[in-house]
Amino acid sequence: MDLASALAMGAGAVAVVAAPVVLTGVGFTSAGIAAGSYAASMMSAAAVVNGGGVAAGSTVAALQAAGAAGLSGAATAAVAGAGAAVGAAVEWMAG
């Protein structure tokens, strides 16, 4: 395995580990959306757009589900793939 592949895989792993920390940090917690957080602002904006409620399946709903229950297998794979792609792009740009 070359260095670029190793770095891309490492970036994917870091993304998977960091995702729950980031979700909690912006306010999507296991106890619900934290008052006064960025997540609360997102929820408020989504509710205004949707006439007072947050639509099932919306970005806010999906992020809260991930914050409450953790990432699903598909979400974990998506985050790992995105992290690996970013890692590969950074390695490519670095030469």
ABEGO torsion letter per residue (X at the ends): XBAAAAAAAAAAAAAAAAAAAAAAAAGBBAAEBBBGBAAAAAAAAAAAAAGGBBBBGBAAAAAAAAAAAEBBAAAAAAAAAAAAAAAAAAAAAAX
